[in-house]
């Protein structure tokens, strides 16, 4: 068994990849979106969402997302005003560099910070060096907090606790939570630059 020397989860993932034999192709993972997307070339935010979802080639999910994002304008959807303020605060703080340079990290933090009680449970293990999911003990949580936690873990680590097919199930995942997960997809694809632009616009 190979020994890993790095502490950061992202660096450990890179270290594992470097230890794999040439030509090795890993099995498919969970919620992870490849290829870049230039969001500036799109119109409003709902068009960016549509572009991200259509690349997943999951028609049932696309239909549901079209329905709940049909009223969306130019801005990214946060859960509420507090979620927006908390995420902006993180962007401007010591985690800002990691949020701006690691889109998977930013997407996970977006989901984890959407619920105040969940964030209280996990925040001490969300550092500027990475998110240490293996150290987190959730204890008693609601179904929505459980979904947000594992969706964040899937986006960050490429695991598959929540399958894309499950996102199409209205009984399992409410519209409000699906909106947040889809927004995390967009962050993972596009990064936080569009959010930074909104922060800049609101400052003047």
VENCOR-V485961 format. One record per residue. N is the residue number from 1. PHI is phi as a letter, one per 30 degrees, with the letter a starting at -180 (* if undefined). PSI is psi in degrees with one decimal (none if undefined). D_LAST is the distance of its C-alpha to the last C-alpha in Angstrom with 2 decimals. Layout:
# VENCOR-V485961
n->(N:N)
phi->(PHI:PHI)
psi->(PSI:PSI)
d_last->(D_LAST:D_LAST)
This chain:
# VENCOR-V485961
n->(1:2:3:4:5:6:7:8:9:10:11:12:13:14:15:16:17:18:19:20:21:22:23:24:25:26:27:28:29:30:31:32:33:34:35:36:37:38:39:40:41:42:43:44:45:46:47:48:49:50:51:52:53:54:55:56:57:58:59:60:61:62:63:64:65:66:67:68:69:70:71:72:73:74:75:76:77:78:79:80:81:82:83:84:85:86:87:88:89:90:91:92:93:94:95:96:97:98:99:100:101:102:103:104:105:106:107:108:109:110:111:112:113:114:115:116:117:118:119:120:121:122:123:124:125:126:127:128:129:130:131:132:133:134:135:136:137:138:139:140:141:142:143:144:145:146:147:148:149:150:151:152:153:154:155:156:157:158:159:160:161:162:163:164:165:166:167:168:169:170:171:172:173:174:175:176:177:178:179:180:181:182:183:184:185:186:187:188:189:190:191:192:193:194:195:196:197:198:199:200:201:202:203:204)
phi->(*:d:c:c:c:d:c:d:e:d:d:d:d:d:d:d:d:d:d:d:d:e:i:d:b:d:d:d:c:d:d:a:c:c:i:d:b:d:d:d:d:c:d:d:d:d:d:d:e:e:d:d:d:d:d:d:h:b:d:d:d:d:d:d:d:e:d:d:c:d:c:d:c:d:c:d:c:c:d:a:d:d:e:d:d:d:d:d:d:d:d:d:c:d:d:e:d:d:d:d:c:b:d:d:d:d:d:d:d:e:d:d:d:d:b:d:d:d:d:d:d:c:d:d:c:c:c:d:c:l:c:c:d:d:c:d:c:d:i:d:b:d:d:d:d:d:d:d:d:d:d:d:d:d:d:d:c:i:d:b:d:c:d:e:d:d:d:d:d:d:d:d:b:d:e:e:d:d:e:d:d:d:d:d:e:d:d:d:d:c:i:c:d:d:d:d:d:d:e:d:d:d:d:b)
psi->(128.8:147.2:137.7:139.0:-22.8:151.3:-37.2:133.0:-39.1:-42.7:-34.4:-38.0:-41.1:-38.4:-41.2:-41.7:-38.5:-24.7:-7.4:149.2:152.7:137.0:-0.1:134.4:112.8:160.3:161.9:145.5:-164.1:-126.6:101.1:129.8:125.4:172.0:143.4:162.7:122.7:96.6:-21.7:-25.3:-5.9:167.7:-107.7:-179.3:-36.5:-30.8:-35.2:-44.9:-46.5:-40.7:-39.3:-46.4:-39.9:-27.2:-16.7:-17.6:44.8:95.8:-41.2:-42.1:-39.8:-42.2:-43.3:-42.4:-40.8:-39.9:-44.0:-14.0:6.9:-24.7:3.9:139.3:-127.1:-25.6:152.7:146.4:121.3:167.3:-40.6:-178.0:-38.7:-41.6:-43.2:-48.4:-42.0:-41.0:-39.4:-41.1:-42.1:-38.9:-34.5:-8.3:-157.6:-20.2:-1.2:-41.6:-44.3:-39.6:-34.4:-22.9:-18.4:100.7:-33.4:-39.5:-46.7:-41.9:-41.5:-43.4:-37.0:-44.9:-44.0:-33.2:-1.0:-19.9:119.8:-43.8:-37.9:-43.9:-38.2:-35.0:-32.2:-17.9:-31.7:-16.3:11.4:97.1:170.7:-14.6:-9.5:176.9:120.1:76.4:-34.3:-18.9:-11.4:130.7:106.3:-38.4:-142.2:122.1:161.1:167.7:-41.6:-41.1:-39.3:-44.2:-44.8:-42.5:-50.2:-29.3:-41.0:-42.5:-41.4:-44.3:-38.3:-43.4:-8.7:22.7:-175.2:52.1:-34.8:120.5:151.4:-35.4:-29.8:-25.4:-20.1:-7.6:107.7:-30.9:-29.5:-44.8:113.6:158.4:-42.3:-41.0:-37.0:-40.0:-46.1:-41.3:-42.1:-40.2:-35.0:-37.8:-44.3:-42.9:-42.0:-30.6:-43.5:-13.3:-171.3:11.2:-37.1:-32.2:-40.6:-38.4:-38.1:-41.3:-44.3:-43.9:-39.9:-17.1:-13.7:none)
d_last->(54.87:52.30:50.48:46.71:45.38:41.59:39.92:36.64:37.19:35.40:37.58:40.65:40.04:39.91:42.99:44.88:44.04:45.40:48.60:49.33:52.05:51.16:50.63:50.01:48.01:46.76:47.18:44.44:41.90:39.81:36.21:35.08:33.66:34.53:33.28:29.76:27.52:24.97:22.50:20.72:24.00:23.90:22.55:21.05:21.26:24.75:26.03:24.92:26.74:29.73:29.97:30.02:32.59:34.84:35.36:36.86:39.58:39.93:40.48:40.80:37.47:35.82:37.19:35.89:32.39:32.33:33.25:30.63:27.69:28.60:25.90:23.04:20.15:17.45:16.41:18.65:20.68:20.77:23.71:21.86:18.78:20.41:20.99:17.37:16.41:19.48:18.86:15.29:17.03:19.72:17.47:16.07:19.64:22.99:23.44:20.28:22.40:24.97:22.52:21.01:24.47:26.79:25.95:28.96:27.94:24.42:26.06:28.50:26.02:24.03:27.36:28.60:25.54:25.72:28.53:28.29:32.05:32.31:29.57:31.55:34.61:33.21:30.37:32.83:33.90:30.48:30.07:28.14:31.51:31.90:32.71:36.27:37.36:41.01:40.48:38.90:41.26:39.76:42.57:42.34:39.42:38.82:39.28:35.55:34.85:37.68:36.30:32.77:34.40:36.70:34.23:32.02:35.16:36.15:32.86:32.92:36.67:37.80:40.23:41.31:41.42:39.78:41.04:39.14:41.93:41.26:37.70:39.28:41.21:39.64:42.10:41.12:37.34:35.42:32.76:29.99:31.09:31.61:28.04:26.91:29.54:28.61:24.94:26.44:28.43:25.34:23.75:27.16:27.30:23.81:22.43:19.06:17.08:15.94:14.78:12.98:11.23:10.29:9.11:6.94:5.66:5.48:3.82:0.00)
